[in-house]
Amino acid sequence: MSAYTVEIRVMPRASLLDPQGQAVQHALQALGFGDVASVRAGKHLVLQVQAATREEAAAKARTMCDRLLANPVTEDYECNVSQ
């Protein structure tokens, strides 16, 4: 088994409102950053995963996202695996 670094980016679906992103946008505008047109706020997770292959590490990460790390109704995710 090898150790793989898995970076996971979880973002709200583009078709849905992002209240957290809107709050950040309004706060930035209140601070004088009026040129900020929109903000999408998400999560960035970095995991160390033990797996026999890169493909197995990616499959484990997708399962983790599907079961816990991302809400399949409101969020999309991307996984990047490196050794």
mmCIF file of the N, C-alpha and C atoms, coordinates in Angstrom:
data_MODEL
# 
_entry.id   MODEL 
# 
loop_
_atom_site.group_PDB 
_atom_site.id 
_atom_site.type_symbol 
_atom_site.label_atom_id 
_atom_site.label_alt_id 
_atom_site.label_comp_id 
_atom_site.label_asym_id 
_atom_site.label_entity_id 
_atom_site.label_seq_id 
_atom_site.pdbx_PDB_ins_code 
_atom_site.Cartn_x 
_atom_site.Cartn_y 
_atom_site.Cartn_z 
_atom_site.occupancy 
_atom_site.B_iso_or_equiv 
_atom_site.pdbx_formal_charge 
_atom_site.auth_seq_id 
_atom_site.auth_comp_id 
_atom_site.auth_asym_id 
_atom_site.auth_atom_id 
_atom_site.pdbx_PDB_model_num 
ATOM 1   N N  . MET A 1 1  ? 0.844   -1.189 0.000   1.00 0.00 ? 1  MET A N  1 
ATOM 2   C CA . MET A 1 1  ? 0.000   0.000  0.000   1.00 0.00 ? 1  MET A CA 1 
ATOM 3   C C  . MET A 1 1  ? 0.881   1.242  0.000   1.00 0.00 ? 1  MET A C  1 
ATOM 4   N N  . SER A 1 2  ? 0.398   2.244  -0.672  1.00 0.00 ? 2  SER A N  1 
ATOM 5   C CA . SER A 1 2  ? 1.082   3.528  -0.738  1.00 0.00 ? 2  SER A CA 1 
ATOM 6   C C  . SER A 1 2  ? 0.178   4.615  -0.165  1.00 0.00 ? 2  SER A C  1 
ATOM 7   N N  . ALA A 1 3  ? 0.802   5.710  0.205   1.00 0.00 ? 3  ALA A N  1 
ATOM 8   C CA . ALA A 1 3  ? 0.043   6.862  0.693   1.00 0.00 ? 3  ALA A CA 1 
ATOM 9   C C  . ALA A 1 3  ? -0.206  7.811  -0.473  1.00 0.00 ? 3  ALA A C  1 
ATOM 10  N N  . TYR A 1 4  ? -1.431  8.222  -0.634  1.00 0.00 ? 4  TYR A N  1 
ATOM 11  C CA . TYR A 1 4  ? -1.820  9.163  -1.680  1.00 0.00 ? 4  TYR A CA 1 
ATOM 12  C C  . TYR A 1 4  ? -2.432  10.389 -1.027  1.00 0.00 ? 4  TYR A C  1 
ATOM 13  N N  . THR A 1 5  ? -2.143  11.535 -1.612  1.00 0.00 ? 5  THR A N  1 
ATOM 14  C CA . THR A 1 5  ? -2.778  12.772 -1.177  1.00 0.00 ? 5  THR A CA 1 
ATOM 15  C C  . THR A 1 5  ? -3.984  13.001 -2.067  1.00 0.00 ? 5  THR A C  1 
ATOM 16  N N  . VAL A 1 6  ? -5.119  13.158 -1.445  1.00 0.00 ? 6  VAL A N  1 
ATOM 17  C CA . VAL A 1 6  ? -6.361  13.396 -2.182  1.00 0.00 ? 6  VAL A CA 1 
ATOM 18  C C  . VAL A 1 6  ? -6.852  14.793 -1.819  1.00 0.00 ? 6  VAL A C  1 
ATOM 19  N N  . GLU A 1 7  ? -6.967  15.640 -2.834  1.00 0.00 ? 7  GLU A N  1 
ATOM 20  C CA . GLU A 1 7  ? -7.526  16.976 -2.640  1.00 0.00 ? 7  GLU A CA 1 
ATOM 21  C C  . GLU A 1 7  ? -8.949  16.968 -3.183  1.00 0.00 ? 7  GLU A C  1 
ATOM 22  N N  . ILE A 1 8  ? -9.870  17.395 -2.341  1.00 0.00 ? 8  ILE A N  1 
ATOM 23  C CA . ILE A 1 8  ? -11.288 17.382 -2.699  1.00 0.00 ? 8  ILE A CA 1 
ATOM 24  C C  . ILE A 1 8  ? -11.816 18.812 -2.631  1.00 0.00 ? 8  ILE A C  1 
ATOM 25  N N  . ARG A 1 9  ? -12.468 19.219 -3.694  1.00 0.00 ? 9  ARG A N  1 
ATOM 26  C CA . ARG A 1 9  ? -13.100 20.543 -3.773  1.00 0.00 ? 9  ARG A CA 1 
ATOM 27  C C  . ARG A 1 9  ? -14.603 20.329 -3.856  1.00 0.00 ? 9  ARG A C  1 
ATOM 28  N N  . VAL A 1 10 ? -15.319 20.840 -2.858  1.00 0.00 ? 10 VAL A N  1 
ATOM 29  C CA . VAL A 1 10 ? -16.778 20.705 -2.802  1.00 0.00 ? 10 VAL A CA 1 
ATOM 30  C C  . VAL A 1 10 ? -17.371 22.106 -2.976  1.00 0.00 ? 10 VAL A C  1 
ATOM 31  N N  . MET A 1 11 ? -18.262 22.238 -3.961  1.00 0.00 ? 11 MET A N  1 
ATOM 32  C CA . MET A 1 11 ? -18.868 23.542 -4.259  1.00 0.00 ? 11 MET A CA 1 
ATOM 33  C C  . MET A 1 11 ? -20.374 23.402 -4.383  1.00 0.00 ? 11 MET A C  1 
ATOM 34  N N  . PRO A 1 12 ? -21.101 24.464 -4.030  1.00 0.00 ? 12 PRO A N  1 
ATOM 35  C CA . PRO A 1 12 ? -22.547 24.440 -4.254  1.00 0.00 ? 12 PRO A CA 1 
ATOM 36  C C  . PRO A 1 12 ? -22.829 24.341 -5.757  1.00 0.00 ? 12 PRO A C  1 
ATOM 37  N N  . ARG A 1 13 ? -23.876 23.657 -6.104  1.00 0.00 ? 13 ARG A N  1 
ATOM 38  C CA . ARG A 1 13 ? -24.245 23.552 -7.523  1.00 0.00 ? 13 ARG A CA 1 
ATOM 39  C C  . ARG A 1 13 ? -24.492 24.938 -8.099  1.00 0.00 ? 13 ARG A C  1 
ATOM 40  N N  . ALA A 1 14 ? -24.058 25.138 -9.328  1.00 0.00 ? 14 ALA A N  1 
ATOM 41  C CA . ALA A 1 14 ? -24.174 26.443 -9.975  1.00 0.00 ? 14 ALA A CA 1 
ATOM 42  C C  . ALA A 1 14 ? -25.628 26.885 -10.116 1.00 0.00 ? 14 ALA A C  1 
ATOM 43  N N  . SER A 1 15 ? -26.528 25.930 -10.214 1.00 0.00 ? 15 SER A N  1 
ATOM 44  C CA . SER A 1 15 ? -27.947 26.262 -10.406 1.00 0.00 ? 15 SER A CA 1 
ATOM 45  C C  . SER A 1 15 ? -28.643 26.680 -9.110  1.00 0.00 ? 15 SER A C  1 
ATOM 46  N N  . LEU A 1 16 ? -27.954 26.554 -7.975  1.00 0.00 ? 16 LEU A N  1 
ATOM 47  C CA . LEU A 1 16 ? -28.558 26.877 -6.680  1.00 0.00 ? 16 LEU A CA 1 
ATOM 48  C C  . LEU A 1 16 ? -27.972 28.156 -6.108  1.00 0.00 ? 16 LEU A C  1 
ATOM 49  N N  . LEU A 1 17 ? -28.763 28.842 -5.301  1.00 0.00 ? 17 LEU A N  1 
ATOM 50  C CA . LEU A 1 17 ? -28.265 30.012 -4.583  1.00 0.00 ? 17 LEU A CA 1 
ATOM 51  C C  . LEU A 1 17 ? -27.183 29.584 -3.596  1.00 0.00 ? 17 LEU A C  1 
ATOM 52  N N  . ASP A 1 18 ? -26.242 30.476 -3.350  1.00 0.00 ? 18 ASP A N  1 
ATOM 53  C CA . ASP A 1 18 ? -25.160 30.222 -2.408  1.00 0.00 ? 18 ASP A CA 1 
ATOM 54  C C  . ASP A 1 18 ? -25.197 31.316 -1.342  1.00 0.00 ? 18 ASP A C  1 
ATOM 55  N N  . PRO A 1 19 ? -25.976 31.125 -0.260  1.00 0.00 ? 19 PRO A N  1 
ATOM 56  C CA . PRO A 1 19 ? -26.109 32.163 0.762   1.00 0.00 ? 19 PRO A CA 1 
ATOM 57  C C  . PRO A 1 19 ? -24.776 32.562 1.393   1.00 0.00 ? 19 PRO A C  1 
ATOM 58  N N  . GLN A 1 20 ? -23.889 31.600 1.607   1.00 0.00 ? 20 GLN A N  1 
ATOM 59  C CA . GLN A 1 20 ? -22.592 31.927 2.203   1.00 0.00 ? 20 GLN A CA 1 
ATOM 60  C C  . GLN A 1 20 ? -21.772 32.787 1.239   1.00 0.00 ? 20 GLN A C  1 
ATOM 61  N N  . GLY A 1 21 ? -21.783 32.439 -0.030  1.00 0.00 ? 21 GLY A N  1 
ATOM 62  C CA . GLY A 1 21 ? -21.083 33.238 -1.029  1.00 0.00 ? 21 GLY A CA 1 
ATOM 63  C C  . GLY A 1 21 ? -21.658 34.637 -1.141  1.00 0.00 ? 21 GLY A C  1 
ATOM 64  N N  . GLN A 1 22 ? -22.986 34.746 -1.080  1.00 0.00 ? 22 GLN A N  1 
ATOM 65  C CA . GLN A 1 22 ? -23.634 36.056 -1.141  1.00 0.00 ? 22 GLN A CA 1 
ATOM 66  C C  . GLN A 1 22 ? -23.251 36.913 0.064   1.00 0.00 ? 22 GLN A C  1 
ATOM 67  N N  . ALA A 1 23 ? -23.176 36.303 1.239   1.00 0.00 ? 23 ALA A N  1 
ATOM 68  C CA . ALA A 1 23 ? -22.787 37.041 2.441   1.00 0.00 ? 23 ALA A CA 1 
ATOM 69  C C  . ALA A 1 23 ? -21.359 37.569 2.311   1.00 0.00 ? 23 ALA A C  1 
ATOM 70  N N  . VAL A 1 24 ? -20.465 36.758 1.770   1.00 0.00 ? 24 VAL A N  1 
ATOM 71  C CA . VAL A 1 24 ? -19.080 37.198 1.570   1.00 0.00 ? 24 VAL A CA 1 
ATOM 72  C C  . VAL A 1 24 ? -19.037 38.330 0.547   1.00 0.00 ? 24 VAL A C  1 
ATOM 73  N N  . GLN A 1 25 ? -19.792 38.181 -0.533  1.00 0.00 ? 25 GLN A N  1 
ATOM 74  C CA . GLN A 1 25 ? -19.826 39.224 -1.552  1.00 0.00 ? 25 GLN A CA 1 
ATOM 75  C C  . GLN A 1 25 ? -20.298 40.554 -0.965  1.00 0.00 ? 25 GLN A C  1 
ATOM 76  N N  . HIS A 1 26 ? -21.379 40.520 -0.193  1.00 0.00 ? 26 HIS A N  1 
ATOM 77  C CA . HIS A 1 26 ? -21.900 41.750 0.415   1.00 0.00 ? 26 HIS A CA 1 
ATOM 78  C C  . HIS A 1 26 ? -20.892 42.357 1.385   1.00 0.00 ? 26 HIS A C  1 
ATOM 79  N N  . ALA A 1 27 ? -20.215 41.524 2.151   1.00 0.00 ? 27 ALA A N  1 
ATOM 80  C CA . ALA A 1 27 ? -19.209 42.027 3.091   1.00 0.00 ? 27 ALA A CA 1 
ATOM 81  C C  . ALA A 1 27 ? -18.042 42.665 2.339   1.00 0.00 ? 27 ALA A C  1 
ATOM 82  N N  . LEU A 1 28 ? -17.603 42.044 1.267   1.00 0.00 ? 28 LEU A N  1 
ATOM 83  C CA . LEU A 1 28 ? -16.512 42.620 0.473   1.00 0.00 ? 28 LEU A CA 1 
ATOM 84  C C  . LEU A 1 28 ? -16.927 43.961 -0.126  1.00 0.00 ? 28 LEU A C  1 
ATOM 85  N N  . GLN A 1 29 ? -18.149 44.032 -0.615  1.00 0.00 ? 29 GLN A N  1 
ATOM 86  C CA . GLN A 1 29 ? -18.635 45.295 -1.178  1.00 0.00 ? 29 GLN A CA 1 
ATOM 87  C C  . GLN A 1 29 ? -18.714 46.377 -0.106  1.00 0.00 ? 29 GLN A C  1 
ATOM 88  N N  . ALA A 1 30 ? -19.123 45.993 1.098   1.00 0.00 ? 30 ALA A N  1 
ATOM 89  C CA . ALA A 1 30 ? -19.193 46.952 2.203   1.00 0.00 ? 30 ALA A CA 1 
ATOM 90  C C  . ALA A 1 30 ? -17.805 47.464 2.592   1.00 0.00 ? 30 ALA A C  1 
ATOM 91  N N  . LEU A 1 31 ? -16.791 46.665 2.323   1.00 0.00 ? 31 LEU A N  1 
ATOM 92  C CA . LEU A 1 31 ? -15.409 47.066 2.625   1.00 0.00 ? 31 LEU A CA 1 
ATOM 93  C C  . LEU A 1 31 ? -14.776 47.843 1.475   1.00 0.00 ? 31 LEU A C  1 
ATOM 94  N N  . GLY A 1 32 ? -15.572 48.130 0.454   1.00 0.00 ? 32 GLY A N  1 
ATOM 95  C CA . GLY A 1 32 ? -15.053 48.933 -0.642  1.00 0.00 ? 32 GLY A CA 1 
ATOM 96  C C  . GLY A 1 32 ? -14.632 48.147 -1.874  1.00 0.00 ? 32 GLY A C  1 
ATOM 97  N N  . PHE A 1 33 ? -14.853 46.848 -1.866  1.00 0.00 ? 33 PHE A N  1 
ATOM 98  C CA . PHE A 1 33 ? -14.505 46.019 -3.019  1.00 0.00 ? 33 PHE A CA 1 
ATOM 99  C C  . PHE A 1 33 ? -15.739 45.840 -3.904  1.00 0.00 ? 33 PHE A C  1 
ATOM 100 N N  . GLY A 1 34 ? -16.226 46.945 -4.438  1.00 0.00 ? 34 GLY A N  1 
ATOM 101 C CA . GLY A 1 34 ? -17.446 46.936 -5.226  1.00 0.00 ? 34 GLY A CA 1 
ATOM 102 C C  . GLY A 1 34 ? -17.326 46.236 -6.558  1.00 0.00 ? 34 GLY A C  1 
ATOM 103 N N  . ASP A 1 35 ? -16.098 45.954 -6.986  1.00 0.00 ? 35 ASP A N  1 
ATOM 104 C CA . ASP A 1 35 ? -15.907 45.288 -8.273  1.00 0.00 ? 35 ASP A CA 1 
ATOM 105 C C  . ASP A 1 35 ? -16.057 43.771 -8.192  1.00 0.00 ? 35 ASP A C  1 
ATOM 106 N N  . VAL A 1 36 ? -16.349 43.231 -7.023  1.00 0.00 ? 36 VAL A N  1 
ATOM 107 C CA . VAL A 1 36 ? -16.585 41.794 -6.883  1.00 0.00 ? 36 VAL A CA 1 
ATOM 108 C C  . VAL A 1 36 ? -18.010 41.502 -7.342  1.00 0.00 ? 36 VAL A C  1 
ATOM 109 N N  . ALA A 1 37 ? -18.124 40.804 -8.475  1.00 0.00 ? 37 ALA A N  1 
ATOM 110 C CA . ALA A 1 37 ? -19.435 40.558 -9.079  1.00 0.00 ? 37 ALA A CA 1 
ATOM 111 C C  . ALA A 1 37 ? -20.174 39.391 -8.439  1.00 0.00 ? 37 ALA A C  1 
ATOM 112 N N  . SER A 1 38 ? -19.442 38.355 -8.019  1.00 0.00 ? 38 SER A N  1 
ATOM 113 C CA . SER A 1 38 ? -20.094 37.210 -7.377  1.00 0.00 ? 38 SER A CA 1 
ATOM 114 C C  . SER A 1 38 ? -19.054 36.402 -6.607  1.00 0.00 ? 38 SER A C  1 
ATOM 115 N N  . VAL A 1 39 ? -19.543 35.642 -5.642  1.00 0.00 ? 39 VAL A N  1 
ATOM 116 C CA . VAL A 1 39 ? -18.688 34.767 -4.831  1.00 0.00 ? 39 VAL A CA 1 
ATOM 117 C C  . VAL A 1 39 ? -19.408 33.442 -4.676  1.00 0.00 ? 39 VAL A C  1 
ATOM 118 N N  . ARG A 1 40 ? -18.694 32.347 -4.862  1.00 0.00 ? 40 ARG A N  1 
ATOM 119 C CA . ARG A 1 40 ? -19.189 31.005 -4.567  1.00 0.00 ? 40 ARG A CA 1 
ATOM 120 C C  . ARG A 1 40 ? -18.285 30.459 -3.460  1.00 0.00 ? 40 ARG A C  1 
ATOM 121 N N  . ALA A 1 41 ? -18.854 30.019 -2.366  1.00 0.00 ? 41 ALA A N  1 
ATOM 122 C CA . ALA A 1 41 ? -18.083 29.522 -1.228  1.00 0.00 ? 41 ALA A CA 1 
ATOM 123 C C  . ALA A 1 41 ? -18.252 28.011 -1.121  1.00 0.00 ? 41 ALA A C  1 
ATOM 124 N N  . GLY A 1 42 ? -17.143 27.323 -0.935  1.00 0.00 ? 42 GLY A N  1 
ATOM 125 C CA . GLY A 1 42 ? -17.180 25.873 -0.827  1.00 0.00 ? 42 GLY A CA 1 
ATOM 126 C C  . GLY A 1 42 ? -16.186 25.375 0.203   1.00 0.00 ? 42 GLY A C  1 
ATOM 127 N N  . LYS A 1 43 ? -15.796 24.109 0.057   1.00 0.00 ? 43 LYS A N  1 
ATOM 128 C CA . LYS A 1 43 ? -14.856 23.472 0.980   1.00 0.00 ? 43 LYS A CA 1 
ATOM 129 C C  . LYS A 1 43 ? -13.684 22.903 0.198   1.00 0.00 ? 43 LYS A C  1 
ATOM 130 N N  . HIS A 1 44 ? -12.498 22.970 0.797   1.00 0.00 ? 44 HIS A N  1 
ATOM 131 C CA . HIS A 1 44 ? -11.309 22.345 0.231   1.00 0.00 ? 44 HIS A CA 1 
ATOM 132 C C  . HIS A 1 44 ? -10.755 21.410 1.296   1.00 0.00 ? 44 HIS A C  1 
ATOM 133 N N  . LEU A 1 45 ? -10.726 20.120 0.999   1.00 0.00 ? 45 LEU A N  1 
ATOM 134 C CA . LEU A 1 45 ? -10.266 19.110 1.949   1.00 0.00 ? 45 LEU A CA 1 
ATOM 135 C C  . LEU A 1 45 ? -9.022  18.417 1.384   1.00 0.00 ? 45 LEU A C  1 
ATOM 136 N N  . VAL A 1 46 ? -8.067  18.116 2.240   1.00 0.00 ? 46 VAL A N  1 
ATOM 137 C CA . VAL A 1 46 ? -6.874  17.385 1.850   1.00 0.00 ? 46 VAL A CA 1 
ATOM 138 C C  . VAL A 1 46 ? -6.771  16.166 2.748   1.00 0.00 ? 46 VAL A C  1 
ATOM 139 N N  . LEU A 1 47 ? -6.783  14.988 2.125   1.00 0.00 ? 47 LEU A N  1 
ATOM 140 C CA . LEU A 1 47 ? -6.746  13.720 2.865   1.00 0.00 ? 47 LEU A CA 1 
ATOM 141 C C  . LEU A 1 47 ? -5.503  12.925 2.484   1.00 0.00 ? 47 LEU A C  1 
ATOM 142 N N  . GLN A 1 48 ? -4.985  12.168 3.427   1.00 0.00 ? 48 GLN A N  1 
ATOM 143 C CA . GLN A 1 48 ? -3.954  11.183 3.147   1.00 0.00 ? 48 GLN A CA 1 
ATOM 144 C C  . GLN A 1 48 ? -4.641  9.824  3.170   1.00 0.00 ? 48 GLN A C  1 
ATOM 145 N N  . VAL A 1 49 ? -4.598  9.124  2.041   1.00 0.00 ? 49 VAL A N  1 
ATOM 146 C CA . VAL A 1 49 ? -5.327  7.863  1.896   1.00 0.00 ? 49 VAL A CA 1 
ATOM 147 C C  . VAL A 1 49 ? -4.346  6.746  1.563   1.00 0.00 ? 49 VAL A C  1 
ATOM 148 N N  . GLN A 1 50 ? -4.465  5.633  2.266   1.00 0.00 ? 50 GLN A N  1 
ATOM 149 C CA . GLN A 1 50 ? -3.674  4.438  1.974   1.00 0.00 ? 50 GLN A CA 1 
ATOM 150 C C  . GLN A 1 50 ? -4.421  3.604  0.938   1.00 0.00 ? 50 GLN A C  1 
ATOM 151 N N  . ALA A 1 51 ? -3.743  3.263  -0.154  1.00 0.00 ? 51 ALA A N  1 
ATOM 152 C CA . ALA A 1 51 ? -4.376  2.462  -1.203  1.00 0.00 ? 51 ALA A CA 1 
ATOM 153 C C  . ALA A 1 51 ? -3.301  1.757  -2.006  1.00 0.00 ? 51 ALA A C  1 
ATOM 154 N N  . ALA A 1 52 ? -3.708  0.689  -2.688  1.00 0.00 ? 52 ALA A N  1 
ATOM 155 C CA . ALA A 1 52 ? -2.770  -0.076 -3.506  1.00 0.00 ? 52 ALA A CA 1 
ATOM 156 C C  . ALA A 1 52 ? -2.423  0.663  -4.795  1.00 0.00 ? 52 ALA A C  1 
ATOM 157 N N  . THR A 1 53 ? -3.380  1.400  -5.339  1.00 0.00 ? 53 THR A N  1 
ATOM 158 C CA . THR A 1 53 ? -3.160  2.125  -6.598  1.00 0.00 ? 53 THR A CA 1 
ATOM 159 C C  . THR A 1 53 ? -3.797  3.509  -6.523  1.00 0.00 ? 53 THR A C  1 
ATOM 160 N N  . ARG A 1 54 ? -3.405  4.340  -7.461  1.00 0.00 ? 54 ARG A N  1 
ATOM 161 C CA . ARG A 1 54 ? -3.995  5.680  -7.564  1.00 0.00 ? 54 ARG A CA 1 
ATOM 162 C C  . ARG A 1 54 ? -5.497  5.581  -7.820  1.00 0.00 ? 54 ARG A C  1 
ATOM 163 N N  . GLU A 1 55 ? -5.891  4.630  -8.673  1.00 0.00 ? 55 GLU A N  1 
ATOM 164 C CA . GLU A 1 55 ? -7.305  4.445  -9.004  1.00 0.00 ? 55 GLU A CA 1 
ATOM 165 C C  . GLU A 1 55 ? -8.109  4.044  -7.771  1.00 0.00 ? 55 GLU A C  1 
ATOM 166 N N  . GLU A 1 56 ? -7.520  3.187  -6.927  1.00 0.00 ? 56 GLU A N  1 
ATOM 167 C CA . GLU A 1 56 ? -8.207  2.777  -5.697  1.00 0.00 ? 56 GLU A CA 1 
ATOM 168 C C  . GLU A 1 56 ? -8.364  3.960  -4.747  1.00 0.00 ? 56 GLU A C  1 
ATOM 169 N N  . ALA A 1 57 ? -7.332  4.801  -4.661  1.00 0.00 ? 57 ALA A N  1 
ATOM 170 C CA . ALA A 1 57 ? -7.417  5.994  -3.810  1.00 0.00 ? 57 ALA A CA 1 
ATOM 171 C C  . ALA A 1 57 ? -8.513  6.923  -4.314  1.00 0.00 ? 57 ALA A C  1 
ATOM 172 N N  . ALA A 1 58 ? -8.610  7.099  -5.626  1.00 0.00 ? 58 ALA A N  1 
ATOM 173 C CA . ALA A 1 58 ? -9.655  7.950  -6.208  1.00 0.00 ? 58 ALA A CA 1 
ATOM 174 C C  . ALA A 1 58 ? -11.033 7.369  -5.943  1.00 0.00 ? 58 ALA A C  1 
ATOM 175 N N  . ALA A 1 59 ? -11.169 6.050  -6.062  1.00 0.00 ? 59 ALA A N  1 
ATOM 176 C CA . ALA A 1 59 ? -12.459 5.401  -5.811  1.00 0.00 ? 59 ALA A CA 1 
ATOM 177 C C  . ALA A 1 59 ? -12.864 5.563  -4.343  1.00 0.00 ? 59 ALA A C  1 
ATOM 178 N N  . LYS A 1 60 ? -11.905 5.416  -3.431  1.00 0.00 ? 60 LYS A N  1 
ATOM 179 C CA . LYS A 1 60 ? -12.200 5.624  -2.012  1.00 0.00 ? 60 LYS A CA 1 
ATOM 180 C C  . LYS A 1 60 ? -12.655 7.059  -1.760  1.00 0.00 ? 60 LYS A C  1 
ATOM 181 N N  . ALA A 1 61 ? -11.978 8.011  -2.389  1.00 0.00 ? 61 ALA A N  1 
ATOM 182 C CA . ALA A 1 61 ? -12.331 9.423  -2.203  1.00 0.00 ? 61 ALA A CA 1 
ATOM 183 C C  . ALA A 1 61 ? -13.736 9.702  -2.732  1.00 0.00 ? 61 ALA A C  1 
ATOM 184 N N  . ARG A 1 62 ? -14.078 9.146  -3.889  1.00 0.00 ? 62 ARG A N  1 
ATOM 185 C CA . ARG A 1 62 ? -15.427 9.351  -4.429  1.00 0.00 ? 62 ARG A CA 1 
ATOM 186 C C  . ARG A 1 62 ? -16.482 8.768  -3.495  1.00 0.00 ? 62 ARG A C  1 
ATOM 187 N N  . THR A 1 63 ? -16.198 7.610  -2.926  1.00 0.00 ? 63 THR A N  1 
ATOM 188 C CA . THR A 1 63 ? -17.136 6.990  -1.984  1.00 0.00 ? 63 THR A CA 1 
ATOM 189 C C  . THR A 1 63 ? -17.295 7.865  -0.740  1.00 0.00 ? 63 THR A C  1 
ATOM 190 N N  . MET A 1 64 ? -16.188 8.411  -0.237  1.00 0.00 ? 64 MET A N  1 
ATOM 191 C CA . MET A 1 64 ? -16.255 9.303  0.927   1.00 0.00 ? 64 MET A CA 1 
ATOM 192 C C  . MET A 1 64 ? -17.110 10.525 0.617   1.00 0.00 ? 64 MET A C  1 
ATOM 193 N N  . CYS A 1 65 ? -16.926 11.077 -0.570  1.00 0.00 ? 65 CYS A N  1 
ATOM 194 C CA . CYS A 1 65 ? -17.714 12.253 -0.971  1.00 0.00 ? 65 CYS A CA 1 
ATOM 195 C C  . CYS A 1 65 ? -19.189 11.905 -1.091  1.00 0.00 ? 65 CYS A C  1 
ATOM 196 N N  . ASP A 1 66 ? -19.473 10.784 -1.741  1.00 0.00 ? 66 ASP A N  1 
ATOM 197 C CA . ASP A 1 66 ? -20.864 10.375 -1.933  1.00 0.00 ? 66 ASP A CA 1 
ATOM 198 C C  . ASP A 1 66 ? -21.569 10.086 -0.612  1.00 0.00 ? 66 ASP A C  1 
ATOM 199 N N  . ARG A 1 67 ? -20.821 9.550  0.357   1.00 0.00 ? 67 ARG A N  1 
ATOM 200 C CA . ARG A 1 67 ? -21.453 9.140  1.612   1.00 0.00 ? 67 ARG A CA 1 
ATOM 201 C C  . ARG A 1 67 ? -21.424 10.199 2.704   1.00 0.00 ? 67 ARG A C  1 
ATOM 202 N N  . LEU A 1 68 ? -20.450 11.139 2.659   1.00 0.00 ? 68 LEU A N  1 
ATOM 203 C CA . LEU A 1 68 ? -20.315 12.061 3.784   1.00 0.00 ? 68 LEU A CA 1 
ATOM 204 C C  . LEU A 1 68 ? -19.902 13.482 3.397   1.00 0.00 ? 68 LEU A C  1 
ATOM 205 N N  . LEU A 1 69 ? -18.875 13.621 2.585   1.00 0.00 ? 69 LEU A N  1 
ATOM 206 C CA . LEU A 1 69 ? -18.227 14.916 2.420   1.00 0.00 ? 69 LEU A CA 1 
ATOM 207 C C  . LEU A 1 69 ? -18.994 15.911 1.550   1.00 0.00 ? 69 LEU A C  1 
ATOM 208 N N  . ALA A 1 70 ? -19.849 15.421 0.670   1.00 0.00 ? 70 ALA A N  1 
ATOM 209 C CA . ALA A 1 70 ? -20.620 16.308 -0.200  1.00 0.00 ? 70 ALA A CA 1 
ATOM 210 C C  . ALA A 1 70 ? -22.090 15.918 -0.149  1.00 0.00 ? 70 ALA A C  1 
ATOM 211 N N  . ASN A 1 71 ? -22.945 16.912 -0.214  1.00 0.00 ? 71 ASN A N  1 
ATOM 212 C CA . ASN A 1 71 ? -24.384 16.661 -0.274  1.00 0.00 ? 71 ASN A CA 1 
ATOM 213 C C  . ASN A 1 71 ? -24.745 16.461 -1.747  1.00 0.00 ? 71 ASN A C  1 
ATOM 214 N N  . PRO A 1 72 ? -25.164 15.265 -2.133  1.00 0.00 ? 72 PRO A N  1 
ATOM 215 C CA . PRO A 1 72 ? -25.408 14.990 -3.552  1.00 0.00 ? 72 PRO A CA 1 
ATOM 216 C C  . PRO A 1 72 ? -26.554 15.801 -4.157  1.00 0.00 ? 72 PRO A C  1 
ATOM 217 N N  . VAL A 1 73 ? -27.401 16.378 -3.323  1.00 0.00 ? 73 VAL A N  1 
ATOM 218 C CA . VAL A 1 73 ? -28.530 17.164 -3.814  1.00 0.00 ? 73 VAL A CA 1 
ATOM 219 C C  . VAL A 1 73 ? -28.109 18.605 -4.121  1.00 0.00 ? 73 VAL A C  1 
ATOM 220 N N  . THR A 1 74 ? -27.215 19.166 -3.310  1.00 0.00 ? 74 THR A N  1 
ATOM 221 C CA . THR A 1 74 ? -26.896 20.587 -3.426  1.00 0.00 ? 74 THR A CA 1 
ATOM 222 C C  . THR A 1 74 ? -25.452 20.900 -3.808  1.00 0.00 ? 74 THR A C  1 
ATOM 223 N N  . GLU A 1 75 ? -24.573 19.893 -3.827  1.00 0.00 ? 75 GLU A N  1 
ATOM 224 C CA . GLU A 1 75 ? -23.152 20.168 -4.048  1.00 0.00 ? 75 GLU A CA 1 
ATOM 225 C C  . GLU A 1 75 ? -22.561 19.245 -5.114  1.00 0.00 ? 75 GLU A C  1 
ATOM 226 N N  . ASP A 1 76 ? -21.543 19.754 -5.782  1.00 0.00 ? 76 ASP A N  1 
ATOM 227 C CA . ASP A 1 76 ? -20.718 18.972 -6.699  1.00 0.00 ? 76 ASP A CA 1 
ATOM 228 C C  . ASP A 1 76 ? -19.317 18.901 -6.107  1.00 0.00 ? 76 ASP A C  1 
ATOM 229 N N  . TYR A 1 77 ? -18.553 17.890 -6.512  1.00 0.00 ? 77 TYR A N  1 
ATOM 230 C CA . TYR A 1 77 ? -17.188 17.782 -6.001  1.00 0.00 ? 77 TYR A CA 1 
ATOM 231 C C  . TYR A 1 77 ? -16.232 17.330 -7.096  1.00 0.00 ? 77 TYR A C  1 
ATOM 232 N N  . GLU A 1 78 ? -14.956 17.636 -6.866  1.00 0.00 ? 78 GLU A N  1 
ATOM 233 C CA . GLU A 1 78 ? -13.863 17.185 -7.717  1.00 0.00 ? 78 GLU A CA 1 
ATOM 234 C C  . GLU A 1 78 ? -12.799 16.576 -6.822  1.00 0.00 ? 78 GLU A C  1 
ATOM 235 N N  . CYS A 1 79 ? -12.195 15.486 -7.267  1.00 0.00 ? 79 CYS A N  1 
ATOM 236 C CA . CYS A 1 79 ? -11.116 14.848 -6.521  1.00 0.00 ? 79 CYS A CA 1 
ATOM 237 C C  . CYS A 1 79 ? -9.857  14.818 -7.380  1.00 0.00 ? 79 CYS A C  1 
ATOM 238 N N  . ASN A 1 80 ? -8.744  15.199 -6.792  1.00 0.00 ? 80 ASN A N  1 
ATOM 239 C CA . ASN A 1 80 ? -7.439  15.093 -7.453  1.00 0.00 ? 80 ASN A CA 1 
ATOM 240 C C  . ASN A 1 80 ? -6.536  14.261 -6.565  1.00 0.00 ? 80 ASN A C  1 
ATOM 241 N N  . VAL A 1 81 ? -5.921  13.238 -7.153  1.00 0.00 ? 81 VAL A N  1 
ATOM 242 C CA . VAL A 1 81 ? -5.080  12.317 -6.398  1.00 0.00 ? 81 VAL A CA 1 
ATOM 243 C C  . VAL A 1 81 ? -3.637  12.461 -6.851  1.00 0.00 ? 81 VAL A C  1 
ATOM 244 N N  . SER A 1 82 ? -2.734  12.553 -5.884  1.00 0.00 ? 82 SER A N  1 
ATOM 245 C CA . SER A 1 82 ? -1.303  12.566 -6.183  1.00 0.00 ? 82 SER A CA 1 
ATOM 246 C C  . SER A 1 82 ? -0.582  11.700 -5.156  1.00 0.00 ? 82 SER A C  1 
ATOM 247 N N  . GLN A 1 83 ? 0.629   11.296 -5.494  1.00 0.00 ? 83 GLN A N  1 
ATOM 248 C CA . GLN A 1 83 ? 1.363   10.423 -4.582  1.00 0.00 ? 83 GLN A CA 1 
ATOM 249 C C  . GLN A 1 83 ? 2.401   11.192 -3.817  1.00 0.00 ? 83 GLN A C  1 
# 
